[in-house]
């Protein structure tokens, strides 16, 4: 197992905190996904806490963040950290040519191509750039990176590229409602901000599914984590047994990454094997890793713990036999739930699972085009609302891969140009 540190890369921020604190995890996750080097300093006794001006390791002011310029933030919110990094901004225009919602690979690609081709472009993201791809410890099957690339590094490079072309990026801004009429769309953000644009691309991606078990919310960040846990692997103790739930590429990448740091990783999958859901290169690595166990036909059916996760119940979905095992770190990579709640009120057509329908003839949806107001048919990535396009994982029928999302983001901009030219 490697002891190579991954988070102290000329640290811009020192974070003082205690193990198993949800707020500390949230900050580490945000900074890791934002590609901000930081140093995590774990406090284990009251003397260490007093050395930084606190009363004890139970002090409510933890975690404490100290920036290079000496600024100190005690128990900060994510927004306070974003403001300190000069990431939290207001829109500079009252109207844009193109508004993009979601800063995963599809949204970032659309921002690069939209801004580089002269469109006044704004990119709105509810959390941080990168989407689910940004949580990956390494993407190895993306064209042009034979040695692989960290998801956060890829996202940061795309963000910088989009900004150089003049795109505005608004993070920590959640869209909650939209009104779409030919030639004009208005997005309403949770904080009351309005974004007006002549064309809109929805690239909001998907969220990891939840287990929907008792204790899940209470144990989030204190043993239960959504995603691949890129910020946590190097903080695991040498005796920890890590469980990863899910059978997709993100789960496979997490398993390989954690196997470098802990003596044992168990991958819990509902199916009988990995080959149906995982890229072959990951299957080969997982099966050849000596400290990785694959547990097929299994589900996590209960979470146990007080202030921290202590154990989980595993149930075999064939025999229905239940086993309780010790577990302090459980990472959930359970596939996607699309971010499309807003689409219902806006009259945007979705499939039965909530993915947005696009193109001229989604035959599985009756009366899809009965309210289409134009003589032409919808463009390939256009929804049933003229001028509203969808790209990436949020779109019905999309290929759930980083490269395809990037391609759809670029393609959507081509149709945006065509739409604007004919409006």
Secondary structure in CASP SS format (residue, H / E / C, confidence):
PFRMAT SS
TARGET T0000
AUTHOR 0000-0000-0000
METHOD secondary structure of the structure
MODEL  1
X C 1.00
X C 1.00
X C 1.00
X C 1.00
X C 1.00
X C 1.00
X C 1.00
X C 1.00
X C 1.00
X C 1.00
X C 1.00
X C 1.00
X E 1.00
X E 1.00
X E 1.00
X E 1.00
X E 1.00
X C 1.00
X C 1.00
X C 1.00
X C 1.00
X H 1.00
X H 1.00
X H 1.00
X H 1.00
X H 1.00
X H 1.00
X H 1.00
X H 1.00
X H 1.00
X H 1.00
X H 1.00
X H 1.00
X C 1.00
X C 1.00
X C 1.00
X C 1.00
X E 1.00
X E 1.00
X E 1.00
X E 1.00
X E 1.00
X C 1.00
X C 1.00
X C 1.00
X H 1.00
X H 1.00
X H 1.00
X H 1.00
X H 1.00
X H 1.00
X C 1.00
X C 1.00
X C 1.00
X C 1.00
X C 1.00
X C 1.00
X C 1.00
X C 1.00
X C 1.00
X C 1.00
X C 1.00
X C 1.00
X E 1.00
X E 1.00
X E 1.00
X E 1.00
X C 1.00
X C 1.00
X C 1.00
X C 1.00
X E 1.00
X E 1.00
X E 1.00
X C 1.00
X C 1.00
X C 1.00
X H 1.00
X H 1.00
X H 1.00
X H 1.00
X H 1.00
X H 1.00
X H 1.00
X C 1.00
X C 1.00
X C 1.00
X C 1.00
X C 1.00
X C 1.00
X C 1.00
X C 1.00
X C 1.00
X C 1.00
X C 1.00
X E 1.00
X E 1.00
X E 1.00
X E 1.00
X E 1.00
X E 1.00
X C 1.00
X C 1.00
X C 1.00
X H 1.00
X H 1.00
X H 1.00
X H 1.00
X H 1.00
X H 1.00
X H 1.00
X H 1.00
X H 1.00
X H 1.00
X H 1.00
X H 1.00
X C 1.00
X C 1.00
X C 1.00
X C 1.00
X E 1.00
X E 1.00
X E 1.00
X E 1.00
X C 1.00
X C 1.00
X C 1.00
X C 1.00
X C 1.00
X C 1.00
X H 1.00
X H 1.00
X H 1.00
X H 1.00
X H 1.00
X C 1.00
X C 1.00
X C 1.00
X E 1.00
X C 1.00
X C 1.00
X C 1.00
X C 1.00
X C 1.00
X C 1.00
X C 1.00
X C 1.00
X C 1.00
X E 1.00
X C 1.00
X H 1.00
X H 1.00
X H 1.00
X H 1.00
X H 1.00
X H 1.00
X H 1.00
X H 1.00
X H 1.00
X H 1.00
X H 1.00
X H 1.00
X H 1.00
X H 1.00
X C 1.00
X C 1.00
X C 1.00
X E 1.00
X E 1.00
X E 1.00
X C 1.00
X C 1.00
X C 1.00
X C 1.00
X E 1.00
X E 1.00
X E 1.00
X E 1.00
X E 1.00
X E 1.00
X E 1.00
X C 1.00
X C 1.00
X E 1.00
X E 1.00
X E 1.00
X E 1.00
X E 1.00
X E 1.00
X C 1.00
X C 1.00
X C 1.00
X C 1.00
X E 1.00
X E 1.00
X E 1.00
X E 1.00
X E 1.00
X E 1.00
X E 1.00
X E 1.00
X E 1.00
X C 1.00
X C 1.00
X C 1.00
X E 1.00
X E 1.00
X E 1.00
X C 1.00
X C 1.00
X C 1.00
X C 1.00
X C 1.00
X C 1.00
X C 1.00
X H 1.00
X H 1.00
X H 1.00
X H 1.00
X E 1.00
X C 1.00
X C 1.00
X C 1.00
X E 1.00
X E 1.00
X E 1.00
X C 1.00
X C 1.00
X C 1.00
X C 1.00
X C 1.00
X C 1.00
X H 1.00
X H 1.00
X H 1.00
X C 1.00
X C 1.00
X C 1.00
X C 1.00
X C 1.00
X E 1.00
X E 1.00
X E 1.00
X E 1.00
X E 1.00
X C 1.00
X C 1.00
X C 1.00
X H 1.00
X H 1.00
X H 1.00
X H 1.00
X H 1.00
X H 1.00
X H 1.00
X H 1.00
X H 1.00
X H 1.00
X C 1.00
X C 1.00
X C 1.00
X C 1.00
X C 1.00
X E 1.00
X E 1.00
X E 1.00
X E 1.00
X E 1.00
X C 1.00
X C 1.00
X C 1.00
X C 1.00
X C 1.00
X C 1.00
X C 1.00
X C 1.00
X C 1.00
X C 1.00
X C 1.00
X H 1.00
X H 1.00
X H 1.00
X H 1.00
X H 1.00
X H 1.00
X H 1.00
X H 1.00
X H 1.00
X C 1.00
X C 1.00
X C 1.00
X E 1.00
X E 1.00
X E 1.00
X E 1.00
X C 1.00
X C 1.00
X E 1.00
X E 1.00
X E 1.00
X E 1.00
X E 1.00
X E 1.00
X E 1.00
X E 1.00
X C 1.00
X C 1.00
X C 1.00
X E 1.00
X E 1.00
X E 1.00
X E 1.00
X E 1.00
X E 1.00
X E 1.00
X E 1.00
X C 1.00
X C 1.00
X C 1.00
X C 1.00
X C 1.00
X E 1.00
X E 1.00
X E 1.00
X E 1.00
X E 1.00
X C 1.00
X C 1.00
X E 1.00
X E 1.00
X E 1.00
X E 1.00
X C 1.00
X C 1.00
X C 1.00
X E 1.00
X E 1.00
X E 1.00
X C 1.00
X C 1.00
X C 1.00
X H 1.00
X H 1.00
X H 1.00
X H 1.00
X H 1.00
X C 1.00
X C 1.00
X C 1.00
X E 1.00
X C 1.00
X C 1.00
X C 1.00
X C 1.00
X C 1.00
X E 1.00
X C 1.00
X C 1.00
X C 1.00
X C 1.00
X C 1.00
X C 1.00
X C 1.00
X C 1.00
X C 1.00
X C 1.00
X C 1.00
X C 1.00
X C 1.00
X C 1.00
X C 1.00
X C 1.00
X C 1.00
X C 1.00
X C 1.00
X C 1.00
X C 1.00
X C 1.00
X C 1.00
X C 1.00
X C 1.00
X E 1.00
X C 1.00
X C 1.00
X C 1.00
X C 1.00
X C 1.00
X E 1.00
X E 1.00
X E 1.00
X C 1.00
X H 1.00
X H 1.00
X H 1.00
X E 1.00
X C 1.00
X C 1.00
X C 1.00
X C 1.00
X C 1.00
X C 1.00
X H 1.00
X H 1.00
X H 1.00
X H 1.00
X H 1.00
X H 1.00
X H 1.00
X H 1.00
X H 1.00
X H 1.00
X H 1.00
X H 1.00
X H 1.00
X H 1.00
X H 1.00
X H 1.00
X H 1.00
X H 1.00
X H 1.00
X H 1.00
X H 1.00
X C 1.00
END
